[in-house]
Amino acid sequence: MNPALVVFRKECVESLRDRRVLLNALLLGPLLTPVLFLLLMHLIVGRELEKAEKPLPVVVVGAGHAPNFIEALKQQGMEPRAEVPDPEAAVREQRLDLVLRIAPRFADDWRAGRPAQVELIFDSSRREVRGEIERLERMIESFSTRTGSLRLLARGIAPSIAAPIIIANRDQATPQARGALLLGMLPYFLILTALIGGMWLAMDSTAGERERQSLEPLLVNPVGRDQVLLGKMLATAVFSMASLTLGLIAFVAVGHLMPTEEPGLGLTIGPRFLLVALPVMLPLVLLIAIAQIWVASFAKSFREAQTYLGLAQLVPLIPSVLMMAVPMRPTLWMAAVPLFGQQITILRVLRGEAVSALAIGLGVTVTLVAAAAIFWLTLRLYRSERLAISA
């Protein structure tokens, strides 16, 4: 039998006997990430729906200067609250989210037909209050537009004269594409599932054996170090792929539980997604497996390897954060960047877009080349006698 297959069989059998490996690869990874993602989606969508449907509480300073204006805003859903002495300080200290202040000359300017001033006091650095700010602005703009049209009609002027250009929006986004906006973190969760699935085996087969002093007897056998490393990499990749496959099946199974009550949203994760995601992720699984073994090779103990690989799990988060912070139009070169290319491809599939075979092929090729490069680096460590030394 091929030596690499012997090592592969050995690692698989030992891992199947280890409850920690089975718990992480076949239970924790596949189930934890879909459940966390589902809870996150329900939290985000539920919070936005609740904000849109509930009255908007706003502290109003100077409400007595414009009672009719306040009444009009109340009809649109604003809930006025009593004014506070120092609204600017209250907003800065985050005791209040939003304050509407009406100028004392509001009534005089209103009766004279001049623009009447109102102030919105808020903290633009707080992302969680942007929706409330935009909602109140829409209320005020709606009242202003309606009032302006009535004033023109009272003077015998058609309101259309004041609006020489009318913008007609034609949104071409499909419900699936709009729903994909909420699924931006899904590729990271898939990569995290693959990382969790192979992490324990990678640690145990290198740092664990090094700590138990069982790695040296394995390396003194008349077998090429490349065969030993190949067997360990394949075993790690199999457990990682098993975890990813079970995780994808779990995502498809819970797809119907995604929050779809928001009109115009499509959050379908169906079998087509499974059939595309698996081939796209397979080369990345090989890269993850050998990268985990490479990182674990620097550790002299199981706990040390846990620390290293725990920090390594943050690496796949970088492309996800980058894509959310700096939105970019997908181009061919992005497919050639491991981790980044896979996440772009998965997001395009979620949006219901067609992905070219060239982009997929380029991503697969470059990822395999990167895996081969890290395999070579790890092989250099395996050919060093220091690898078997535990102290």
VEXDREN-2710 file (C-alpha; in Angstrom, 1 decimal):
% VEXDREN-2710
k/r/px/py/pz
1/MET/0.0/0.0/0.0
2/ASN/1.2/3.5/-0.7
3/PRO/2.9/5.0/2.4
4/ALA/0.8/8.2/2.2
5/LEU/-2.4/6.1/2.3
6/VAL/-1.1/4.2/5.3
7/VAL/-0.5/7.4/7.1
8/PHE/-3.9/8.7/5.9
9/ARG/-5.6/5.6/7.3
10/LYS/-3.7/5.8/10.6
11/GLU/-4.7/9.4/11.1
12/CYS/-8.4/8.8/10.2
13/VAL/-8.7/5.8/12.5
14/GLU/-7.1/7.6/15.4
15/SER/-9.3/10.6/14.8
16/LEU/-12.4/8.6/14.7
17/ARG/-11.5/7.2/18.1
18/ASP/-11.0/10.7/19.5
19/ARG/-14.3/12.2/20.7
20/ARG/-12.9/15.7/20.5
21/VAL/-12.2/15.4/16.8
22/LEU/-15.6/13.9/16.1
23/LEU/-17.3/16.6/18.2
24/ASN/-15.7/19.4/16.4
25/ALA/-15.6/18.0/12.9
26/LEU/-19.0/16.3/12.7
27/LEU/-21.1/18.1/15.2
28/LEU/-19.8/21.5/16.5
29/GLY/-18.7/22.9/13.1
30/PRO/-21.6/21.7/10.9
31/LEU/-24.3/22.7/13.5
32/LEU/-22.9/25.7/15.3
33/THR/-22.3/27.9/12.3
34/PRO/-25.7/27.5/10.7
35/VAL/-27.5/28.1/14.0
36/LEU/-25.4/31.2/14.7
37/PHE/-26.0/32.5/11.2
38/LEU/-29.7/31.8/11.4
39/LEU/-30.0/33.6/14.8
40/LEU/-27.9/36.5/13.4
41/MET/-30.2/36.9/10.4
42/HIS/-33.4/36.8/12.5
43/LEU/-31.8/39.4/14.9
44/ILE/-30.9/41.8/12.1
45/VAL/-34.1/41.5/10.0
46/GLY/-36.3/41.4/13.1
47/ARG/-34.7/44.5/14.5
48/GLU/-35.1/46.5/11.3
49/LEU/-38.7/45.4/10.9
50/GLU/-39.5/46.4/14.5
51/LYS/-37.9/49.8/13.9
52/ALA/-39.9/50.4/10.7
53/GLU/-43.2/49.4/12.3
54/LYS/-43.0/51.0/15.7
55/PRO/-43.5/54.7/16.4
56/LEU/-40.3/56.7/16.2
57/PRO/-39.6/58.3/19.6
58/VAL/-38.0/61.7/19.2
59/VAL/-37.2/64.3/21.8
60/VAL/-38.6/67.7/20.5
61/VAL/-37.2/71.0/21.7
62/GLY/-39.6/73.9/21.1
63/ALA/-42.6/71.9/20.1
64/GLY/-44.9/74.8/21.1
65/HIS/-43.5/76.9/18.3
66/ALA/-45.0/74.6/15.6
67/PRO/-47.9/72.6/17.0
68/ASN/-49.4/71.8/13.5
69/PHE/-46.0/70.7/12.2
70/ILE/-45.6/68.3/15.2
71/GLU/-49.1/67.0/14.7
72/ALA/-48.3/66.2/11.0
73/LEU/-45.2/64.3/12.1
74/LYS/-47.2/62.4/14.7
75/GLN/-49.5/61.2/11.9
76/GLN/-46.5/59.8/10.1
77/GLY/-45.4/57.8/13.1
78/MET/-43.3/60.2/15.2
79/GLU/-43.7/60.0/18.9
80/PRO/-42.7/63.3/20.5
81/ARG/-40.9/63.2/23.8
82/ALA/-40.4/66.0/26.4
83/GLU/-37.5/68.3/25.8
84/VAL/-34.3/68.2/27.8
85/PRO/-32.1/71.1/29.0
86/ASP/-29.0/70.4/27.0
87/PRO/-29.8/68.2/24.0
88/GLU/-26.3/68.4/22.5
89/ALA/-24.7/67.0/25.6
90/ALA/-27.3/64.3/25.9
91/VAL/-26.6/63.2/22.3
92/ARG/-22.8/63.3/22.8
93/GLU/-23.1/61.2/26.0
94/GLN/-25.4/58.8/24.1
95/ARG/-28.3/59.3/26.5
96/LEU/-30.4/60.3/23.5
97/ASP/-30.3/59.1/19.9
98/LEU/-32.0/61.9/18.1
99/VAL/-33.3/65.4/19.0
100/LEU/-35.6/67.6/16.9
101/ARG/-35.2/71.3/17.7
102/ILE/-37.6/73.9/16.3
103/ALA/-36.4/77.5/16.0
104/PRO/-38.3/80.2/18.0
105/ARG/-39.0/82.1/14.7
106/PHE/-40.6/79.0/13.1
107/ALA/-44.2/80.4/13.3
108/ASP/-43.2/83.9/12.0
109/ASP/-41.3/82.5/9.1
110/TRP/-44.1/80.0/8.3
111/ARG/-46.8/82.7/8.2
112/ALA/-44.5/84.9/6.1
113/GLY/-43.9/82.1/3.6
114/ARG/-40.2/82.0/4.3
115/PRO/-38.3/78.8/4.9
116/ALA/-38.8/77.7/8.5
117/GLN/-35.8/76.2/10.2
118/VAL/-35.7/72.9/12.2
119/GLU/-32.5/71.2/13.5
120/LEU/-31.7/67.5/13.8
121/ILE/-29.2/66.8/16.6
122/PHE/-27.5/63.4/16.3
123/ASP/-24.2/61.6/16.4
124/SER/-23.3/60.5/12.9
125/SER/-20.6/58.1/14.2
126/ARG/-23.3/55.8/15.7
127/ARG/-24.4/53.5/12.9
128/GLU/-27.3/52.1/14.8
129/VAL/-29.2/55.4/14.7
130/ARG/-28.8/56.2/11.0
131/GLY/-32.1/54.5/10.2
132/GLU/-33.9/56.7/12.7
133/ILE/-32.3/59.8/11.3
134/GLU/-33.3/58.9/7.7
135/ARG/-36.8/58.0/8.8
136/LEU/-37.3/61.4/10.5
137/GLU/-35.8/63.2/7.5
138/ARG/-38.2/61.5/5.2
139/MET/-41.1/62.6/7.4
140/ILE/-40.0/66.2/7.3
141/GLU/-39.3/66.2/3.6
142/SER/-42.8/64.7/2.9
143/PHE/-44.5/67.4/5.0
144/SER/-42.3/70.1/3.3
145/THR/-43.1/68.9/-0.2
146/ARG/-46.8/68.6/0.5
147/THR/-46.9/72.1/2.1
148/GLY/-44.9/73.6/-0.8
149/SER/-47.4/72.2/-3.3
150/LEU/-50.4/73.6/-1.4
151/ARG/-48.8/77.1/-1.4
152/LEU/-48.2/77.0/-5.1
153/LEU/-51.8/75.9/-5.7
154/ALA/-53.1/78.7/-3.5
155/ARG/-51.2/81.1/-5.8
156/GLY/-52.7/79.5/-8.9
157/ILE/-49.3/77.9/-9.9
158/ALA/-49.1/74.2/-10.8
159/PRO/-46.8/72.4/-8.3
160/SER/-45.1/70.6/-11.3
161/ILE/-43.4/73.9/-12.3
162/ALA/-41.3/73.7/-9.2
163/ALA/-40.2/70.2/-10.2
164/PRO/-38.9/70.4/-13.8
165/ILE/-37.3/66.9/-13.5
166/ILE/-38.9/63.8/-12.1
167/ILE/-36.8/60.8/-11.1
168/ALA/-38.4/57.5/-11.8
169/ASN/-36.5/54.7/-10.1
170/ARG/-36.3/51.3/-11.9
171/ASP/-34.6/49.0/-9.4
172/GLN/-33.2/46.0/-11.3
173/ALA/-32.2/44.0/-8.2
174/THR/-33.9/40.7/-7.9
175/PRO/-35.4/39.5/-4.5
176/GLN/-32.5/37.0/-4.3
177/ALA/-29.9/39.8/-4.9
178/ARG/-31.6/42.0/-2.2
179/GLY/-31.6/39.1/0.2
180/ALA/-27.9/38.4/-0.5
181/LEU/-27.1/41.8/1.1
182/LEU/-28.0/40.1/4.4
183/LEU/-25.9/37.0/3.6
184/GLY/-22.6/38.8/3.2
185/MET/-21.1/36.9/6.2
186/LEU/-22.2/33.5/4.9
187/PRO/-18.9/32.7/3.1
188/TYR/-17.0/33.4/6.2
189/PHE/-19.2/31.0/8.2
190/LEU/-18.6/28.3/5.6
191/ILE/-14.8/28.8/5.8
192/LEU/-15.0/28.8/9.6
193/THR/-16.8/25.4/9.4
194/ALA/-14.0/24.0/7.3
195/LEU/-11.4/25.4/9.7
196/ILE/-13.2/23.9/12.8
197/GLY/-13.5/20.5/11.0
198/GLY/-9.8/20.0/10.4
199/MET/-8.3/22.0/13.3
200/TRP/-8.2/19.3/15.9
201/LEU/-6.8/16.7/13.6
202/ALA/-4.1/19.1/12.4
203/MET/-3.1/19.9/16.0
204/ASP/-3.2/16.3/17.2
205/SER/-1.3/14.8/14.2
206/THR/1.6/17.3/14.6
207/ALA/1.8/19.2/17.9
208/GLY/-0.1/16.4/19.8
209/GLU/2.2/13.6/18.5
210/ARG/5.1/15.9/19.2
211/GLU/4.0/16.4/22.8
212/ARG/3.3/12.6/23.2
213/GLN/6.7/11.9/21.6
214/SER/5.1/9.6/19.1
215/LEU/6.0/11.7/16.1
216/GLU/9.7/10.7/16.2
217/PRO/9.0/6.9/15.8
218/LEU/6.8/7.7/12.8
219/LEU/9.5/9.9/11.1
220/VAL/12.3/7.3/11.6
221/ASN/10.5/4.8/9.4
222/PRO/12.0/4.3/6.0
223/VAL/9.3/6.4/4.4
224/GLY/9.7/9.7/2.6
225/ARG/8.7/12.7/4.7
226/ASP/6.6/13.9/1.8
227/GLN/4.5/10.8/2.0
228/VAL/4.0/11.3/5.8
229/LEU/3.0/14.9/5.3
230/LEU/0.7/14.0/2.3
231/GLY/-1.1/11.4/4.4
232/LYS/-1.6/13.8/7.3
233/MET/-2.8/16.6/4.9
234/LEU/-5.3/14.3/3.2
235/ALA/-6.7/13.1/6.5
236/THR/-7.1/16.7/7.7
237/ALA/-8.7/17.7/4.4
238/VAL/-11.2/14.7/4.6
239/PHE/-12.4/15.8/8.1
240/SER/-12.5/19.4/7.0
241/MET/-14.5/18.6/3.9
242/ALA/-16.9/16.3/5.9
243/SER/-17.5/19.2/8.3
244/LEU/-18.1/21.6/5.4
245/THR/-20.4/19.2/3.6
246/LEU/-22.5/18.7/6.6
247/GLY/-22.5/22.4/7.3
248/LEU/-23.7/23.1/3.7
249/ILE/-26.4/20.5/4.1
250/ALA/-27.4/22.2/7.4
251/PHE/-27.6/25.6/5.7
252/VAL/-29.8/24.2/2.9
253/ALA/-32.0/22.5/5.5
254/VAL/-32.5/25.7/7.5
255/GLY/-32.9/27.8/4.4
256/HIS/-36.7/27.8/4.8
257/LEU/-36.2/29.2/8.3
258/MET/-34.5/32.4/7.0
259/PRO/-36.5/35.6/7.7
260/THR/-38.5/36.2/4.5
261/GLU/-41.3/38.3/6.0
262/GLU/-39.6/41.5/4.7
263/PRO/-41.3/42.3/1.3
264/GLY/-39.1/42.0/-1.7
265/LEU/-36.4/39.9/0.0
266/GLY/-35.4/36.5/-1.3
267/LEU/-33.2/34.4/1.0
268/THR/-33.2/31.1/-0.7
269/ILE/-30.3/28.7/-0.1
270/GLY/-31.2/25.7/-2.2
271/PRO/-29.5/22.6/-3.7
272/ARG/-28.0/24.7/-6.5
273/PHE/-26.0/26.6/-4.0
274/LEU/-24.8/23.3/-2.5
275/LEU/-23.7/21.9/-5.9
276/VAL/-21.7/25.1/-6.7
277/ALA/-20.2/25.8/-3.3
278/LEU/-18.7/22.3/-2.8
279/PRO/-16.5/22.3/-5.9
280/VAL/-15.5/25.9/-5.3
281/MET/-14.5/25.2/-1.7
282/LEU/-12.7/21.9/-2.3
283/PRO/-9.3/23.5/-3.3
284/LEU/-9.6/25.9/-0.4
285/VAL/-10.2/22.9/2.0
286/LEU/-6.8/21.5/0.8
287/LEU/-5.2/24.9/1.4
288/ILE/-6.7/25.2/4.8
289/ALA/-5.6/21.6/5.8
290/ILE/-1.9/22.1/4.8
291/ALA/-1.9/25.6/6.3
292/GLN/-3.2/24.3/9.6
293/ILE/-0.6/21.6/9.7
294/TRP/2.1/24.2/8.8
295/VAL/1.0/26.5/11.7
296/ALA/0.8/23.6/14.1
297/SER/4.3/22.4/13.2
298/PHE/5.7/25.4/15.0
299/ALA/4.0/24.4/18.2
300/LYS/5.7/22.1/20.7
301/SER/2.5/21.3/22.6
302/PHE/-1.2/20.9/21.9
303/ARG/-2.1/24.0/23.9
304/GLU/0.4/26.1/22.0
305/ALA/-1.1/24.8/18.7
306/GLN/-4.5/25.8/19.9
307/THR/-3.3/29.3/20.4
308/TYR/-1.7/29.6/17.0
309/LEU/-4.7/28.1/15.1
310/GLY/-7.2/30.1/17.2
311/LEU/-5.5/33.3/15.9
312/ALA/-5.3/31.9/12.4
313/GLN/-9.1/31.6/12.3
314/LEU/-9.3/35.4/12.1
315/VAL/-7.5/35.4/8.7
316/PRO/-10.6/34.4/6.7
317/LEU/-12.5/37.3/8.4
318/ILE/-10.3/39.8/6.6
319/PRO/-11.9/39.4/3.1
320/SER/-15.4/39.5/4.6
321/VAL/-14.8/42.7/6.5
322/LEU/-13.0/44.2/3.5
323/MET/-15.9/43.5/1.1
324/MET/-18.4/45.1/3.6
325/ALA/-16.2/48.1/4.3
326/VAL/-15.1/48.8/0.7
327/PRO/-17.7/47.5/-1.7
328/MET/-16.1/46.5/-5.0
329/ARG/-17.4/45.3/-8.3
330/PRO/-16.3/41.7/-8.9
331/THR/-13.5/41.4/-11.5
332/LEU/-11.5/38.4/-12.8
333/TRP/-8.4/39.1/-10.8
334/MET/-10.3/38.7/-7.5
335/ALA/-11.0/35.1/-8.4
336/ALA/-7.2/34.5/-8.3
337/VAL/-6.9/35.5/-4.6
338/PRO/-7.4/32.5/-2.3
339/LEU/-10.1/33.1/0.3
340/PHE/-11.2/36.3/-1.4
341/GLY/-12.0/34.6/-4.7
342/GLN/-14.1/31.9/-3.0
343/GLN/-16.1/34.4/-1.0
344/ILE/-16.8/36.5/-4.1
345/THR/-17.9/33.4/-6.1
346/ILE/-20.2/32.2/-3.3
347/LEU/-21.8/35.7/-2.9
348/ARG/-22.4/35.9/-6.6
349/VAL/-24.2/32.5/-6.5
350/LEU/-26.3/33.7/-3.6
351/ARG/-27.3/36.8/-5.7
352/GLY/-28.4/34.4/-8.4
353/GLU/-25.7/35.7/-10.8
354/ALA/-23.9/33.5/-13.4
355/VAL/-20.3/32.8/-12.6
356/SER/-18.0/32.1/-15.5
357/ALA/-16.1/28.9/-15.8
358/LEU/-12.9/31.0/-16.3
359/ALA/-13.3/32.7/-12.9
360/ILE/-13.9/29.3/-11.2
361/GLY/-11.0/27.7/-13.0
362/LEU/-8.7/30.5/-12.2
363/GLY/-9.7/30.4/-8.5
364/VAL/-9.2/26.6/-8.3
365/THR/-5.8/26.8/-10.0
366/VAL/-4.3/29.6/-7.9
367/THR/-5.6/28.0/-4.7
368/LEU/-4.1/24.7/-5.6
369/VAL/-0.8/26.4/-6.4
370/ALA/-0.9/28.2/-3.0
371/ALA/-1.6/24.9/-1.3
372/ALA/1.4/23.3/-3.1
373/ALA/3.6/26.2/-2.0
374/ILE/2.6/25.8/1.7
375/PHE/3.0/22.0/1.3
376/TRP/6.6/22.7/0.2
377/LEU/7.2/25.0/3.2
378/THR/5.8/22.5/5.6
379/LEU/7.8/19.7/4.0
380/ARG/11.0/21.6/4.8
381/LEU/9.9/21.6/8.5
382/TYR/9.2/17.9/8.3
383/ARG/12.7/17.3/6.9
384/SER/14.2/19.1/9.9
385/GLU/15.1/16.9/12.9
386/ARG/13.9/19.6/15.3
387/LEU/10.3/18.8/14.4
388/ALA/10.4/15.6/16.5
389/ILE/11.8/17.3/19.5
390/SER/9.1/18.1/22.1
391/ALA/11.3/20.2/24.4
END
